[in-house]
Amino acid sequence: MAKINLCIDIGNTNAKAAVYADGILQQYYNPFNAKILASYREQQARVLVCASGKNDALQKHLKPHDYLTHLTPLPIALDYLTPHTLGSDRIAAAVGAHAIDPSATWLVLDLGTCLTLDLLHENKFLGGLISPGVQMRLKAMNVFTAGLPLVKPDYTSSFPGKSTEHSLQIGVCQSIGFEMVGYIQQINQKYSNVKIADCSNIPFHFGKKIENMIFARPKLVVEGLNHILEYNEQK
């Protein structure tokens, strides 16, 4: 009977999980809860958890050794000055990208609550950046000013904005795109064979300026968790 891997991703908004057997995705849960966890515990599933957010109702049923940390044996090295502060979601996503093509230089992009962009080269996680995400930027302009409204994201608006609402949307949604493209171009100048793994849930089009191969992998974190479990099983 195939061994079951239960890979849990606790984010800032909800908890998700994927079930793998023999490297094949069997089931995906969004949201995921303690009742489902208990059913897989009964099946002796191997569990690995990435927790970038909190979910008290679920986490009270998890054990310390369930969590991915910088001390977990990994198929990549962490070249990071403070590995104990490195988010487990960033580690898992980097492992997931590495599994797609170990020979490539990878930029791992995640546009969610925060924007993260991480660099993986020659099997080493070299670090990256963390920046406010779209909703955080929009909310900050509303909270820290007296007159700017809170608006919804709009990725179709283009400069120049003809209203305050459109100006805010352009200032965030277009600017965050220019930010990502600028970093990608910078890395392309330094490395060859750079591929991009985009694990965002927000669809984003980079345009003609970016010719890199782009892999849209919204489940990249749980993919990485599964590869880490398989790596440790083989050790």
Steps between C-alpha positions, in 0.01 A plus 500: 500500500634840399611731779293814532655845532282771652642843416339790686541868416373736772491846347386841613146451369428127534651152518538280194628146463596249233512122524760313295559129440799383294568860404153548349250752632197312629296770672515874562316671785426871514414564777656228713400429861577286805232241420666420166838490674370241746379275219847494343668444835295180519645399162855551632567781255833678518432863584699813418372847574598841371363776724538858382174592676301379800204267533447421868215255440725289277837557662397371842480157332849524346823383660833689507666244271225550239639842407751582230790708635848601384629194691296256289729309257449652155609420142628861475740705713390818678753779444322742733640699790201438730355163397301480824297801380446367147134428427426132449277591205801653324706188571230265374437703184872504420518121538195469275665709229826305532310176444365629168853554361801462733736641235321834462543826685160573652314812599211395722226760506202517731260795490267459794469682832862594434703488181797265530761439233772247576811386312616140471831434323712185482281323759535787746232732634673838477232719657263750348259776591180557694275791408140598584241326285221665303234507773752616759607794280143602423398477866806693619414801281146497639606461865790746505327784315192705577348511151600197293234229465551125522466366145495156345795379291474555124777361283347641179532871583783681324686824559392779527216454744199722431353468850632456852375141499679417176812686611519286813445181300772592252735607778475157659410245233717636219786601728526156660527358147782739410671404826493128415611556139788719615638234734458227237694707247773560758538126566498424126806721461691300761388141435412286199220244468283686751153354541213648695272303729191705575302358792267800528125460506475834319534463121767736371624556144863609474476617139755482221785640710540165677600205280580258782313172526225560757342213692166588659492275809249623758553175696880531498528516882325166553693353205819599679382349827434172322848500346653565843312203646614279212859622537503409869341161433788415266773610742 
